[in-house]
Amino acid sequence: MEITGMKLFAIHLPLKVPFVVSYHTYDYMPSIIIKLETDEGIFGYGEAVADEHVTGESWEGTYQTLKHTLAPVIIGCNPMNLEKLHEIMDKTIYFAPSAKAAIDIACHDIIGKKLEQPVYQLLGGRYHDEFSITHVLSIGEPNEMAKEAAAMVKQGYNSFKMKVGTEVKQDVMRIRAVRDRVGEDISIRVDVNQGWKNSANTLVALRSLGDLNLDWIEQPVLADDIDGMVDIKLKTDIPLMIDEGLKGTREMREIIQKRAADKVNIKLMKCGGIYPAMKLAHQAEIAGIECQIGSMVESSIGSAAGFHVAFSKKNITSVELTGPLKFSKDVGNLQYDVPMIRLTEKSGLGIDVSEKIVNELSVFQDRVQ
């Protein structure tokens, strides 16, 4: 089998409400959808959601990387040779993980369709039957965040990921307001997105949060400050998760050696796709570290890819792949049974993609052969 061409679509995914994190407010999510074609008539879909603040990639730059740099070197390759494909991409361009993730995901979709198996069967088979879905609370006023959380509890959600990371005192008020509103039996995870900057600010915050029974605090310090995470971990009993600080195997090795986190957040867009994500999960497994599969707010394509990784590994114990629930229009039909997610036995990524909607949401598009 050979890859014979790539269609590229630069799209804007419309959000139901703005998505607010410590470093940006999103009115829509810019994404790139690719369709890889093969000489056997089998095709696969992939997705790249770039983030300048996390991977250093822009939407426009990632599109150009796929069109001019990566597509030319993978056309003619066998999509089933994943190790070799990644070597070719890595030799062609340094880093560019979301661009590589799009190709990796599309290749897995092709392999699954070729073998008539869901992608998780390519990764060791299904381990988990289902995952609980966490509702993400964007940064807002404390009372508004608490009100939204209470409404989501009525819809069946039993866990929340709170986006914070502006000013420590205000963030503490946000977290306390949500806990007071939803009670003690609901899980709360706090994602700072690097917003507290350093260990000193983080420790000030944690002294005010110790009684709130939080599941974990995610990435309170700047991404490269692994030593700052070590310092915090030594001084608190609230579990810590690393997100932006983990991109690939080198960072995972340092996290393990320094015992810098209790849990790590693996994202396909940070590491380069399904194949590299599995390597990170294996590293963490050897070290006895639990993992989460997170997202950059992808469509059904990228979200489905993340779920296939999550469902296949014992040490992946939580997921945060809720992009399709946030969009007023999506390119695929990934099905959620809120507050749970369960995967089907359909081959490949297990979703249908509407090219009509892809074209409707496209800002520009190309084809490379």
Buried (B, 14 or more C-beta within 10 A) or exposed (E): BEBBBBBBBBBBBBBEEEBBBBBEEBEBBBBBBBBBBBEEEBBBBBBBBBBEEBBEBBBBBBBBBBBEBBBEBBBEBBBBBBEEBBEBBBEBEEBBBBBBBBBBBBBBBBBBBBBEBBBBBBBEEBBBEEBBBBBBBBBBEBEBBBBBBBEBBEEEBBBBBBBBBBEBEEBBBBBBBBBEBBEEEBBBBBBBBBBBBBBEBBBEBBEBBEEBEBBBBBBBBBBEBBEBBBBBBEEBEBBBBBBBBBBBBEBBEBBBEEEBBBBBBBBBBBBBBBBBBBBBBBBBBEBEBBBBBBBBBBBBBBBBBBBBBBBBBEBBBBBBBBBBBBBEEBBBEBBBEBBEBEBEEBBBBBBEBBBEBBEEBBEEBBEBE
